[in-house]
Amino acid sequence: MRVVFAVLDAFPHSVINAQMTPNLWEQATLGTMSTTGGESLMLSVTYSNHAAFMTGLPPTKTGHWGNWAWVDNEFTKTYDSGPQGRTLFDDCRAADLKSVAVVGDHKLLATMGALEADFSWPPAGSPPEGTPLDAYGYPKDEAVIAAAETADLDADFILFHLNEPDTSMHMYGPDSGEALAQYRRSDASYGALVDLLRPLWNETVLITVSDHCQEPTDHPECVNLRDHAKDAGWPVQIRNDGTGAIVVASDGTSQQEFSRLHSEIGRIEGVEGGLWAAPNVYLVWTEPHRMFGRGEPLAKGNHGSPRCTQQVAIVSGGHPEAQTLGATISTQRPGTLTWAPKIRDLLRFSSTP
């Protein structure tokens, strides 16, 4: 059996149909698509969800609350901390199974532990000179396809990732004409990756997901939570994450004091809500159309809030196990933490994360 995990970064479940996305629609109709889509972790951002895709571990165990991780009592980027748990690539190596990772965001290789794959691209987590890059410096979909064409896809576990949908939505907004055009192009890129899998289709279980979706951030002013907290002298550390933010209580802060700060945060103009994710962690999100930061927003689309947790969730492929797995997502909504245990079961790993 070959298990393929394909991620279309930020791709919205809501646009999948026969006209807009014929390749995704084909897999949805030949296989199974969750009618409500999947459900991301909170925060609804890229790196924490991707790390959890590969480990099956929640943020309470990894510290990966967003694109920032709280590890060893300090904030660090998730791609600097690594996945903070046993990954599917670790499992493959231990079981002498072949794994491949080809991604459109080179920082994901470290985030997901995919540098341990037998073949990973971009090599050593850095795009080679001459790689076509998008406006944010990530490899374009065409580069991912070209790299996948050079890989030996007769493997046990394969990770594919396309990044351009996310970049397009950040730049132009998720409902813009530019984003709609990108959805069509990325669907065609996805179709090209599926075509590369055809020779071994009867041995393949293909899981197609997105990590989150996006929302417009067209309000002219960001919500400046960090400066507010600094001016107020709150005993917290804060990291902005698009339309979400991570608030961590400093050592020695009592639960009573932290609870009081929750109430004060909720009264800040532009903050819609928050949730107590751990005794020392509070996740906050903005009102619609707003994002955290200083001054004017730097993106026309963003994510992080509960409004962006919907994921694509499709299971297809020619192996009989594809139907069995598909049946589970038709009756129970999958989420980020669903997939690693399912893949471990498919590959008959006896180890646990």
Secondary structure, DSSP 8 states (H G I E B T S, - for coil): -EEEEEEETT--GGG-STTT-HHHHHHHHHSEE-TT-EE--SS--HHHHHHHHHH---HHHH-B-SSEEEETTEEEEHHHH--SS--HHHHHHHTT--EEEE-SSTTHHHHTTGGGSSEEESGGGS--TT--B-TTS-B-HHHHHHHHHHS---SSEEEEEE-HHHHHHHHH-TTSHHHHHHHHHHHHHHHHHHHHHGGGGGGEEEEEE-S---EE---SS-B-HHHHHHHHT-SEEEEEETTEEEEEE-TT--HHHHHHHHHHHHTSTTEEEEEEEETTEEEEEE-TT--BSSSS-S-SEE--SGGG-EE-EEEE-SSHHHHHHHHHHHHS--BGGGHHHHHHHHTT-----
